[in-house]
Amino acid sequence: MPQANSSNDQEQFTRLLLESEPVMLRSILVSIPHRADAREILQETAVALWRQFDTYDSDRPFLNWAMGFARIETRRFLARESRRAQLSRKAIEALEQEMQGTQAFDSGLEAHLATCLGKLNEKPRRLVQGYYHEGHSPKVLSQRENRSVEAIYKTIQRARRDLQACIEQQLNSELA
């Protein structure tokens, strides 16, 4: 197959990718619950697919070939995420529900989360809201805040730890 830069290759790639994207996104969402993260993985997958498109065998299904790339990009994302500090499952659910404005979640946890968010300094609170509520990637937040991506990750990581400790402290004081 010729280099993946001819007009025909671009058209074929675009058509195949657009046909496969919904299935690929659903597959990624099985492992990655946050839609913004899943879309980021899908974009990384598309870049990798284009770079390797000249190796694609058009006699085989494109979707199967593309899903292999999606699995690799998903594993890479999960490996990066495993290095970041994680909140307890209950704290994550509380944070997600509060940020989405859902009223259905336990009102006690919502109150604790709201209290704890209020205790955060302005910059970490703004980053947490941008990341969880608005769905911005750390890269977008770094551009908006004029800080490095690493600094954004670190600030969000510290904010999650602070929120987790605060919520757990409030829950423990309720039980005492």
N, C-alpha and C positions, 0 to 999 in steps of 0.2 A: 504494500500500500504506500502511496506517496506521503511526503511530509504532511503533518497535520496543520498546514497553514494555507492551503488552497481554499478558494471560495466554496467549492463543492464540499470539501471536508468540513468547513465551518458550518455550512448549511446542514449537512448530515448530522454533525455532532449536536448542533442546537436542537434539531428535530428529535433526535434520540434522547437527549437529556431532558427536554421538556416532557416527553412522553413518560419518562421513567421517574421524574422528580417526585410526584405524589407518593408512589410506592416506596421510594427510597426514604422520604421524610417520615412516613409512618413507621418504617423499620427502625430508623434512628430513634424515634420517639419512644420506642419500647424500652430502650436502654437509657435515654436521656430525657427526663421528664420536662425540662424547661424548653419551651418552644424556641426561644432566642438562641440557646446553646445548640439545639438540634439544627436550626437554620445555618448557624455558623459552621457546623460540621458538614452540612450539605454543600455549602459554598467551598469549603476546603476540598471536599470530594470532587466537585466539578472542576476545580483547578487541576487536581491530580489526574482526573480523567482526560482533560484536554492535553496535558503534557504527555500522556501516554497514548493518545488516540491513534497515533501512527502504528501502534502495536495491536490495535483492536482487529480481531478477525470477524469481518462482517457476515460470515457464514454462521456465526454463533449469536445467541440472544444478547443484545446490548445490556439489558437489565441484569442478567446474571453477572456479567463482567463488571458492571458498575457497582453492584451490591458488594462485591469483594473489596472494592476501594472504600465504600461506605463503612464496612466493618473495620477496616484498618484505621480510618480516620476516627471512628467512634472509640476504638481501643486507645488511640493516642490521646484523645480528649479525656477519657476516664483515667488514664495514667497521670495526666497533668492534674486532674481534679483530686486524685487520691493524695497528692502531696499538699493540697490546701487543707486548712483547718476546717473541720466539719461540725456543724451544730448537731445536737441530738435531733432525732426524727421529730419529736414533739415541738421543739423550738423552730425547726424549719417549717413545719406545717403552720405554726402560729404566725411566723413571719410572712409566709406566702399569703395566708388568708387575710391578714391585716393589710398587706400591701395591695391586694386586689379589692379591698373594701368589702369582702364577703362577710355578711352578718351571721351566717349559719354556724361559724366555728364557736366553740365554747367561749362565752363572754368573759370568764375569769382569765383565760389565757390572753384574750384580746386586750384586756385591761392591763395585764402584766407587760405585754409586748409594747403597748402604747406608752406605758410608764418608762420602760427601759429605752425605747427609742428616744423619748424626751430627754433622757439622761446622757445620750451621746452628744459629743461636740458637733457643731454645725457641719463641718466638712465630712466626717464619717457618715453622719446621718444622710447628707445629700447624696453621697456615693451609694449607700445602701438603698436609698429610694430609687436612684437612677438604675441600679443593677437589678433589683428585684421588682420594683413597681413599674418602671418604664421599660425594662427589658433591654437596656443598653449593654453592650459588651464592654469589657475593661478597656479595649482599644478606643472605643468611642468616648468613654468617660475620661480617659487620659488626655485626649484631644480637647475635650470640653474644659477640663480642669487645668490644662497645660502642665501635666505631670507625666512621668513615665508610666508605662503599663505596669511595671513591677511595683511602683509606688502605689498604684491603684489596688493591685492584688493584695499587697501588704495591709493597706488601710482597711479594705473590706474584710480581710482575714481577722484583723484585730477587732473590728466592729462586731463580727459574728461571735468571736470569743466573748467579748464584753456583753453582748446580748444574751448569749447562752448562760453565762454566769449570773447575770442579773435576773433572768427569768427563773432559773433554777433556785436562786436564793429566795425569790418571792414565793415560789411554790413550796419550798421547804419551810419558810416562816408561816405559811398558811397551815401546814400540817402540824406544826409544833404547838 
